[in-house]
Amino acid sequence: MSRSRSIAAAAVVLGALLGARAAMAGTPVASTQAQDRAVWNAEGGAGHYKPAKPVGYYAIGTTPTPAEIAGWTIAIPPSGAGLPAGQGTAAQGETIYASNCAMCHGTFGQGKNGYPQLVGGVGSLASSAPAKTVGSYWPYATTVWDYINRAMPFYAPHTLKPDQVYALTAYLLNMNGIVHSGFVADATTLPAVKMPNRDGFIWKDPRPVTHNAACMTQCANPVTIKITSNAASMNLTPRLTGPVDHMKPGK
């Protein structure tokens, strides 16, 4: 195409665009609003919303079946409700651990390459270097099973069979000295295991319960009121975590 023809074609396109713009500029506002309202009503906007297209029109996705939902409804609470059939021993778990876990957590559960320690640490939680392991920190054996089942091994989570998860749980409990070597982990025995830190997550608030009731009679004289303690002195908040924590007690 010659240069003159290209210029002519461009002029035609530009003229069409300018003409359309002029036409739009000359369209009464009321007419435009009426068109918008008509489209809205056609799509179900008159008083309620409904999809512009029927369900299934785009053929994307399907309604999950009960079996598919059950495949993801896998959380196990501390009570152990929902634990599946199956069982495993520490001896069986040792083999599975060596193949799937030792590469990250170490041969003896000591932790490796930045991955967490799983064994030991009892009595360290109140120290300056607490070791939060299965033996020192976890409050329930059932939730150990739950975590392994959902998230381990790290590179292929949710791939272990129930028997394998039971075996790994038994092995970790045995390595921490919580159960004997002949322990058989299953849906009945795991909930019965008493973990060393079972009561470590129970905290009683030392502050008085006032039920938000204001004292309107026999009130103390404001002059006699003194601050005798604060949140920091009562171990209700950590120290040295921000500017507020540098305030003097009672301020």
LINSULRA-V286935 format. One record per residue. RES is the residue in three letters. PHI is phi in degrees with one decimal (999 if undefined). OMEGA is omega in degrees with one decimal (999 if undefined). Layout:
res=RES phi=PHI omega=OMEGA
res=RES phi=PHI omega=OMEGA
This chain:
res=MET phi=999 omega=-178.6
res=SER phi=-73.0 omega=-179.2
res=ARG phi=-62.3 omega=-179.1
res=SER phi=-66.8 omega=179.0
res=ARG phi=-66.4 omega=179.2
res=SER phi=-62.3 omega=179.3
res=ILE phi=-65.7 omega=179.8
res=ALA phi=-65.4 omega=179.8
res=ALA phi=-64.3 omega=178.6
res=ALA phi=-63.4 omega=179.5
res=ALA phi=-64.9 omega=179.0
res=VAL phi=-64.1 omega=-179.7
res=VAL phi=-63.8 omega=-179.0
res=LEU phi=-62.9 omega=179.1
res=GLY phi=-63.8 omega=179.6
res=ALA phi=-64.2 omega=-179.7
res=LEU phi=-64.2 omega=179.6
res=LEU phi=-65.5 omega=178.9
res=GLY phi=-66.3 omega=178.8
res=ALA phi=-64.2 omega=179.6
res=ARG phi=-64.1 omega=179.4
res=ALA phi=-64.5 omega=179.7
res=ALA phi=-63.2 omega=179.4
res=MET phi=-65.0 omega=-179.5
res=ALA phi=-64.1 omega=-177.6
res=GLY phi=-89.1 omega=-179.2
res=THR phi=-76.8 omega=179.8
res=PRO phi=-58.6 omega=-179.8
res=VAL phi=-59.9 omega=-179.0
res=ALA phi=-59.8 omega=179.8
res=SER phi=-65.1 omega=179.4
res=THR phi=-63.9 omega=178.9
res=GLN phi=-63.0 omega=178.9
res=ALA phi=-63.7 omega=178.0
res=GLN phi=-64.3 omega=179.0
res=ASP phi=-61.4 omega=-179.6
res=ARG phi=-65.5 omega=179.5
res=ALA phi=-64.2 omega=178.0
res=VAL phi=-64.1 omega=180.0
res=TRP phi=-61.5 omega=179.3
res=ASN phi=-64.7 omega=-179.5
res=ALA phi=-65.2 omega=-179.3
res=GLU phi=-94.0 omega=173.8
res=GLY phi=95.9 omega=-176.6
res=GLY phi=-84.4 omega=-178.1
res=ALA phi=-79.6 omega=175.9
res=GLY phi=90.5 omega=178.6
res=HIS phi=-157.1 omega=-179.4
res=TYR phi=-105.2 omega=171.8
res=LYS phi=-143.7 omega=-177.6
res=PRO phi=-57.6 omega=177.9
res=ALA phi=-68.2 omega=179.0
res=LYS phi=-119.3 omega=-179.9
res=PRO phi=-65.1 omega=178.8
res=VAL phi=-58.0 omega=-178.6
res=GLY phi=92.1 omega=-176.8
res=TYR phi=-59.6 omega=-176.8
res=TYR phi=-88.0 omega=177.2
res=ALA phi=55.6 omega=177.9
res=ILE phi=-114.4 omega=177.4
res=GLY phi=79.4 omega=178.4
res=THR phi=-139.4 omega=175.6
res=THR phi=-70.7 omega=-178.1
res=PRO phi=-65.0 omega=178.4
res=THR phi=-83.0 omega=176.4
res=PRO phi=-54.9 omega=180.0
res=ALA phi=-67.3 omega=178.6
res=GLU phi=-67.8 omega=177.0
res=ILE phi=-65.1 omega=179.8
res=ALA phi=-62.1 omega=180.0
res=GLY phi=-66.6 omega=179.2
res=TRP phi=-111.5 omega=176.2
res=THR phi=-88.0 omega=-168.5
res=ILE phi=-121.1 omega=-177.4
res=ALA phi=-66.7 omega=178.6
res=ILE phi=-113.3 omega=-179.6
res=PRO phi=-80.0 omega=179.0
res=PRO phi=-54.9 omega=-179.2
res=SER phi=-66.5 omega=-177.5
res=GLY phi=87.4 omega=179.4
res=ALA phi=-58.8 omega=179.3
res=GLY phi=95.0 omega=176.3
res=LEU phi=-59.5 omega=-176.3
res=PRO phi=-79.7 omega=174.5
res=ALA phi=-66.8 omega=-179.6
res=GLY phi=133.8 omega=178.9
res=GLN phi=-163.0 omega=179.3
res=GLY phi=-164.1 omega=-179.3
res=THR phi=-112.8 omega=178.8
res=ALA phi=-64.1 omega=179.5
res=ALA phi=-62.8 omega=177.0
res=GLN phi=-66.9 omega=-178.7
res=GLY phi=-67.3 omega=179.7
res=GLU phi=-60.8 omega=179.4
res=THR phi=-67.2 omega=179.9
res=ILE phi=-65.4 omega=179.3
res=TYR phi=-61.9 omega=-178.9
res=ALA phi=-60.7 omega=-176.9
res=SER phi=-86.4 omega=-171.3
res=ASN phi=-119.0 omega=-170.1
res=CYS phi=-122.1 omega=-173.1
res=ALA phi=-61.3 omega=-178.3
res=MET phi=-61.5 omega=179.6
res=CYS phi=-106.9 omega=-173.1
res=HIS phi=-97.3 omega=178.2
res=GLY phi=87.7 omega=-177.3
res=THR phi=-58.9 omega=-177.0
res=PHE phi=-110.3 omega=178.8
res=GLY phi=73.7 omega=-177.1
res=GLN phi=-83.0 omega=-176.5
res=GLY phi=88.1 omega=-174.8
res=LYS phi=-160.8 omega=174.8
res=ASN phi=53.3 omega=178.2
res=GLY phi=87.1 omega=178.1
res=TYR phi=-84.4 omega=-169.2
res=PRO phi=-68.2 omega=173.9
res=GLN phi=-74.4 omega=-177.7
res=LEU phi=-112.8 omega=-173.3
res=VAL phi=-123.9 omega=176.9
res=GLY phi=88.8 omega=177.1
res=GLY phi=81.7 omega=-179.5
res=VAL phi=-62.7 omega=-179.8
res=GLY phi=88.5 omega=-176.4
res=SER phi=-96.5 omega=-172.5
res=LEU phi=-62.7 omega=-178.9
res=ALA phi=-90.4 omega=-178.3
res=SER phi=-88.1 omega=178.8
res=SER phi=-76.3 omega=179.1
res=ALA phi=-133.6 omega=-177.7
res=PRO phi=-68.3 omega=176.0
res=ALA phi=-107.1 omega=-176.9
res=LYS phi=-88.2 omega=-177.2
res=THR phi=-112.5 omega=175.7
res=VAL phi=-61.0 omega=-177.6
res=GLY phi=-79.4 omega=-174.7
res=SER phi=-101.0 omega=-168.5
res=TYR phi=-119.3 omega=-173.7
res=TRP phi=-63.8 omega=-176.5
res=PRO phi=-86.7 omega=-176.3
res=TYR phi=-137.5 omega=177.0
res=ALA phi=-69.8 omega=-178.9
res=THR phi=-66.2 omega=-180.0
res=THR phi=-78.3 omega=170.0
res=VAL phi=-64.7 omega=177.0
res=TRP phi=-58.1 omega=-178.0
res=ASP phi=-59.6 omega=-177.1
res=TYR phi=-67.6 omega=178.5
res=ILE phi=-61.1 omega=-177.4
res=ASN phi=-64.5 omega=-175.9
res=ARG phi=-84.7 omega=-166.2
res=ALA phi=-122.7 omega=-176.1
res=MET phi=-119.6 omega=-6.7
res=PRO phi=-68.8 omega=-172.2
res=PHE phi=-57.0 omega=-176.1
res=TYR phi=-85.0 omega=179.9
res=ALA phi=-153.3 omega=-176.5
res=PRO phi=-66.3 omega=177.3
res=HIS phi=61.1 omega=178.0
res=THR phi=-114.3 omega=-179.3
res=LEU phi=-80.3 omega=176.9
res=LYS phi=-79.9 omega=-179.4
res=PRO phi=-52.6 omega=179.3
res=ASP phi=-61.3 omega=179.4
res=GLN phi=-67.8 omega=179.1
res=VAL phi=-67.5 omega=176.2
res=TYR phi=-60.2 omega=-178.9
res=ALA phi=-64.2 omega=178.6
res=LEU phi=-64.2 omega=178.5
res=THR phi=-62.5 omega=178.4
res=ALA phi=-61.0 omega=-179.0
res=TYR phi=-65.0 omega=179.6
res=LEU phi=-66.1 omega=177.6
res=LEU phi=-64.8 omega=179.0
res=ASN phi=-68.4 omega=179.0
res=MET phi=-63.1 omega=178.5
res=ASN phi=-90.2 omega=177.2
res=GLY phi=73.1 omega=-177.6
res=ILE phi=-87.4 omega=176.7
res=VAL phi=-129.4 omega=180.0
res=HIS phi=-79.8 omega=-174.3
res=SER phi=-65.1 omega=-179.5
res=GLY phi=-92.0 omega=-178.0
res=PHE phi=-62.8 omega=176.7
res=VAL phi=-110.6 omega=-178.8
res=ALA phi=-85.1 omega=174.5
res=ASP phi=-154.9 omega=-175.0
res=ALA phi=-67.0 omega=179.9
res=THR phi=-96.2 omega=-174.2
res=THR phi=-79.9 omega=-177.2
res=LEU phi=-63.0 omega=179.2
res=PRO phi=-62.2 omega=-177.6
res=ALA phi=-85.8 omega=-179.4
res=VAL phi=-72.7 omega=177.4
res=LYS phi=-97.3 omega=-179.6
res=MET phi=-77.1 omega=-179.0
res=PRO phi=-57.0 omega=-177.3
res=ASN phi=-104.3 omega=-177.7
res=ARG phi=-54.2 omega=-176.3
res=ASP phi=-96.2 omega=-177.1
res=GLY phi=-72.4 omega=-178.8
res=PHE phi=-102.7 omega=177.8
res=ILE phi=-95.8 omega=-176.5
res=TRP phi=-126.7 omega=179.4
res=LYS phi=-105.4 omega=-179.5
res=ASP phi=-70.9 omega=-177.9
res=PRO phi=-76.4 omega=-178.1
res=ARG phi=-73.4 omega=-178.2
res=PRO phi=-66.5 omega=177.5
res=VAL phi=-88.0 omega=-177.4
res=THR phi=-106.2 omega=-177.4
res=HIS phi=56.0 omega=176.1
res=ASN phi=59.0 omega=-179.8
res=ALA phi=-94.2 omega=-179.2
res=ALA phi=-79.9 omega=177.7
res=CYS phi=-82.1 omega=-177.7
res=MET phi=-113.6 omega=178.6
res=THR phi=-131.0 omega=179.6
res=GLN phi=50.5 omega=-178.1
res=CYS phi=-72.9 omega=179.6
res=ALA phi=-71.4 omega=176.7
res=ASN phi=-69.0 omega=-178.5
res=PRO phi=-53.2 omega=-178.6
res=VAL phi=-66.9 omega=-176.5
res=THR phi=-88.3 omega=-176.9
res=ILE phi=-77.5 omega=178.9
res=LYS phi=-130.7 omega=175.7
res=ILE phi=-84.7 omega=-176.2
res=THR phi=-103.8 omega=179.4
res=SER phi=-160.3 omega=176.0
res=ASN phi=-141.2 omega=-175.4
res=ALA phi=-61.6 omega=-177.7
res=ALA phi=-68.2 omega=-178.6
res=SER phi=-69.1 omega=178.6
res=MET phi=-96.4 omega=179.0
res=ASN phi=59.4 omega=177.8
res=LEU phi=-97.8 omega=179.0
res=THR phi=-150.4 omega=179.8
res=PRO phi=-71.1 omega=178.0
res=ARG phi=-98.6 omega=173.3
res=LEU phi=57.5 omega=176.8
res=THR phi=-112.6 omega=-179.4
res=GLY phi=-178.4 omega=-176.2
res=PRO phi=-60.3 omega=-178.6
res=VAL phi=-64.9 omega=-177.7
res=ASP phi=-72.8 omega=177.3
res=HIS phi=-89.7 omega=178.8
res=MET phi=-68.6 omega=-178.9
res=LYS phi=-72.2 omega=178.9
res=PRO phi=-55.0 omega=178.2
res=GLY phi=87.4 omega=179.8
res=LYS phi=-96.8 omega=999
